[in-house]
Amino acid sequence: MMEEIFLLLLASLVLSACQGHDKKDPCSLCKENAICHMNRECKCKPGFVDHGQNGCVDKDECASGSEILCGKAANCTNTPGSFYCTCYQGYVPTNGLQQFIPNDGTFCRDVDECLETMMVCGEASSCFNNPGSFRCICLSGYQMKSGLSEPIPQREKETICFDVNECQEYPMICGDGGDCVNSPGSFNCTCPIGYIVNNLHEISSDDMHNPDCEDVNECQRTPGICGAGGICSNNHGSFSCTCQPGFWGNYPETTFVPDDGNFCVGNAVRTFQSNASLFMLSCSTLAILTFITC
């Protein structure tokens, strides 16, 4: 009897062991990138999707479009089970990180290079900010470095805009008779002595027209400039004086300018001087003959 009971217990244990071996664990069936849910079934990890016999494969979140997922001015980069966003050149994330996931409201903002980078365009130029970029334009009176279609950002303190020497580039910019004086980014027109321009002594380059220097007629402007007995003749940029008939000059040249201290002498003075000379001559002759002192 005891032997029969033992055999029954042994058979029961063997049967239980066989039944337990046939019952499989659901979690043992989960493939790569899957997790066991509540010890009952396998589910794909976040960022993966179930492809049946292929198991859990990566979900390409970026396939929906970078702008939809990351916002404007951003690139979307897919990673196994996830993704991240980066901003275009000229933009930076609002959270200050190089890479971001826009689940916290982070987006890409434009960088105003003109405000954030001092002298980004170099000297003698203006900076204009654009979405994601900027432009440099030379100031008036300056030109771009040879070979550049448009000024580029300053690199290693490279000079981009150079002064235009208008006096050399445009020889007649100051008109007929005008003198051109170049200055940084500009120029000035002046007239030589004896000329005027529209009653002004100097013309600014802001006028940007070709003024003509007109001769000053000193004879009309200053009557009597040659003094008593003088005749004034106007010349280009100057004037000259000659004496009227009956007058003679105290100068060896035929013409004179009163600034040199020359002037015309009248007949009365000349006669007096002639008589005085004659007297001196007569007295000298008499002195030789009579031994008198003149």
Secondary structure by P-SEA (a helix, b strand, c coil): caaaaaaaaaaaaaaaaaaaaacccccccccccccccccccccccccccccccccbbbbccccccccccccccbbbbbccccbbbbbcccccccccccccccccbbbbbbbcccccccccccccbbbbbccccbbbbbccccccccccccccccccccccbbbbcccccccccccccbbbbbccccbbbbbccccccccccccccccccbbbbbbbcccccccccccccbbbbbccccbbbbbccccccccccccccccccbbbbcaaaaaaaaaaaaaaaaaaaaaaaccccc
